[in-house]
Structures are given as structure tokens and as C-alpha cells.
Amino acid sequence: MPKTRSLLLAVTVLVAGLGLSACSSKRWCEHDATDTRVSKSYCEKNTPGYEWESDGKKKTKKKTKKH
């Protein structure tokens, strides 16, 4: 019986840890064409042209030279 409890506790801690790490990333809703942050309601309603962005996704922008 003690082995079962230890195993159950270990699995519970593992699942809880994975769940917390998945929710810890910050995300926001952006308009695709302009990369402007907008209300999260656009992404929650799956409005075309809007998508969730997060810290993990790196976007590279071209630098423009001023003459």
C-alpha cells in the first residue's frame, strides 16, 4: 500500500507541475497584418486575421535604413 501512495503522489506532482508550466507563458492577441495588440476577445472568438502570440515565438523584422 505505501508504494501505491508514493507512486500516486509522484504522478500527481508531475501532472500538476506540467499543468502549471503550460499556463505560465504569457500570451496576447494580435492583428496579423499590423502586429498590433488587440483585445483578447478577437482571438477567443476565432476572428479571421487575429491570432494568439506568446513570448516563445520570436518574430524577426527587417530593419529599414534611413538615408
Secondary structure in CASP SS format (residue, H / E / C, confidence):
PFRMAT SS
TARGET T0000
AUTHOR 0000-0000-0000
METHOD secondary structure of the structure
MODEL  1
M C 1.00
P H 1.00
K H 1.00
T H 1.00
R H 1.00
S H 1.00
L H 1.00
L H 1.00
L H 1.00
A H 1.00
V H 1.00
T H 1.00
V H 1.00
L H 1.00
V H 1.00
A H 1.00
G H 1.00
L H 1.00
G H 1.00
L H 1.00
S H 1.00
A H 1.00
C H 1.00
S C 1.00
S C 1.00
K C 1.00
R E 1.00
W E 1.00
C E 1.00
E E 1.00
H E 1.00
D C 1.00
A C 1.00
T C 1.00
D C 1.00
T E 1.00
R E 1.00
V E 1.00
S C 1.00
K H 1.00
S H 1.00
Y H 1.00
C H 1.00
E H 1.00
K C 1.00
N C 1.00
T C 1.00
P C 1.00
G C 1.00
Y E 1.00
E E 1.00
W E 1.00
E E 1.00
S E 1.00
D C 1.00
G C 1.00
K C 1.00
K C 1.00
K C 1.00
T C 1.00
K C 1.00
K C 1.00
K C 1.00
T C 1.00
K C 1.00
K C 1.00
H C 1.00
END
